[in-house]
Amino acid sequence: MKRESKTVHWGDRRRKAPGFVPVTTPIYTATSYSYDSMETLDRVLGREIEGPSYTRFGNPTVDALEELMRELESGAFAAACSSGMAALHLALLGALLDRPRHVLCADAIYGSTANMLMTILGPIGVETTFVNICDVSAVRAAVEEIKPGVIIMETVSNPLLRVGELDKIAEIARGAHAALIVDATFSTPLLIRPLELGADIVVHSATKYLAGHGDVLGGAVVSTQEHAETLGSLARTLGPAMSPFETFLTMRGIKTLAVRMERQCANACKVASWLSSHPRVQRVYFSGDPAHPDAPTIARLFPKNQTGAMVSFEIKDAGREQVFRFMDSLQMIVRGTSLGDVHTLASYPAISSHRELTPKHRERLGIRDSLVRLSIGIEAHEDITADLEQALAAS
Ligand SMILES: Cc1ncc(COP(=O)(O)O)c(C=O)c1O
């Protein structure tokens, strides 16, 4: 080969696997995969034999995360996606393809999910009805009335951290031949596994707890066997795939998910109880609180002492200006809009997740201007409460 050709071919390892075994999954950046004969390539492309051919259809690094997610969620199919929204889009399209185009959606749902339903799926013929997902009889009545093809809810709502009776809703969905999609971003497969409770499709924003370090945008869809063919075919055609680099970071993050969750949940318990006794705090929202309005459901569905690591609270008599002063005074706690990372992060729902709603609509949902949401990290809990203390004093 001439030098110009060597620059293209020489370093590439287009040969059979060597005798050694890497201890972690390598990042396969190749977009296409070659085989020793056209006959084999033909059989791979025809999905007669397993193997990667083109990264939108499958990639060895991404396959590894999908296998891990199937296992963690007790699912039959998984697709790693480029964001939580890409995952939600895939799940909704997949479920709606051969079902009535009417979605029954929890009224406390992530803003962009509601937005997708109303402004993207709405104009192309998908109707959406909202319901209080924590009221099982309201869900049953709505299902009987509108006969939805899909029900969508979150395991834990944002930012007031309400928890619906997932198993009972799954039963209602099954009885009505509706597919139940559950966004389990806030709880992770370590706290609750929607497929084991009867859901059809579970969705994650892997950007949050799964990757966990604030440096990945990703998502995942995991489903039962019934939805595998449709979701797989949609994923191959639409191309919501996660990149191999993000996949590597997500898998690296998941290796410490159990220890992070344990620590973050324990820290959240301490911070919530500290906030509850602070004279400047009006009200605390925390899934581990025995006085939580959904405490019996949480006790039934979540492991003891691990109910989540999100804590929201209202600052007494505070308006937006005072909350801004409080947030600006934070020194260690990060001001931002995400959650689930190793660092504690404070967000202000009125200008982030619920920005698009009118003040009246926010008020109706119970999201007041005095409400702050904390995603508790793995720091020493004393440092978290000390930062909150000094910021409350300074605001
Ligand atoms: C519950 C929930 N679902 C989905 C998403 C969307 O995830 P992503 O930003 O990874 O697209 C978010 C983002 O905050 C979320 O909080």
Ligand as a Chemical Component Dictionary entry (heavy atoms), coordinates in Angstrom:
data_LIG
# 
_chem_comp.id                   LIG 
_chem_comp.type                 NON-POLYMER 
_chem_comp.pdbx_formal_charge   0 
_chem_comp.three_letter_code    LIG 
# 
loop_
_chem_comp_atom.comp_id 
_chem_comp_atom.atom_id 
_chem_comp_atom.alt_atom_id 
_chem_comp_atom.type_symbol 
_chem_comp_atom.charge 
_chem_comp_atom.model_Cartn_x 
_chem_comp_atom.model_Cartn_y 
_chem_comp_atom.model_Cartn_z 
_chem_comp_atom.pdbx_ordinal 
LIG C1 C1 C 0 -39.047 12.757 34.572 1  
LIG C2 C2 C 0 -38.308 13.173 33.353 2  
LIG N1 N1 N 0 -38.521 12.503 32.211 3  
LIG C3 C3 C 0 -37.868 12.828 31.065 4  
LIG C4 C4 C 0 -36.972 13.868 31.040 5  
LIG C5 C5 C 0 -36.298 14.221 29.742 6  
LIG O1 O1 O 0 -34.988 13.755 29.765 7  
LIG P1 P1 P 0 -33.831 14.319 28.812 8  
LIG O2 O2 O 0 -33.553 15.706 29.266 9  
LIG O3 O3 O 0 -32.715 13.346 29.033 10 
LIG O4 O4 O 0 -34.359 14.305 27.429 11 
LIG C6 C6 C 0 -36.708 14.587 32.208 12 
LIG C7 C7 C 0 -35.751 15.705 32.189 13 
LIG O5 O5 O 0 -35.611 16.442 33.140 14 
LIG C8 C8 C 0 -37.395 14.233 33.392 15 
LIG O6 O6 O 0 -37.202 14.891 34.544 16 
# 
loop_
_chem_comp_bond.comp_id 
_chem_comp_bond.atom_id_1 
_chem_comp_bond.atom_id_2 
_chem_comp_bond.value_order 
_chem_comp_bond.pdbx_ordinal 
LIG C1 C2 SING 1  
LIG C2 N1 SING 2  
LIG C2 C8 DOUB 3  
LIG N1 C3 DOUB 4  
LIG C3 C4 SING 5  
LIG C4 C5 SING 6  
LIG C4 C6 DOUB 7  
LIG C5 O1 SING 8  
LIG O1 P1 SING 9  
LIG P1 O2 DOUB 10 
LIG P1 O3 SING 11 
LIG P1 O4 SING 12 
LIG C6 C7 SING 13 
LIG C6 C8 SING 14 
LIG C7 O5 DOUB 15 
LIG C8 O6 SING 16 
# 
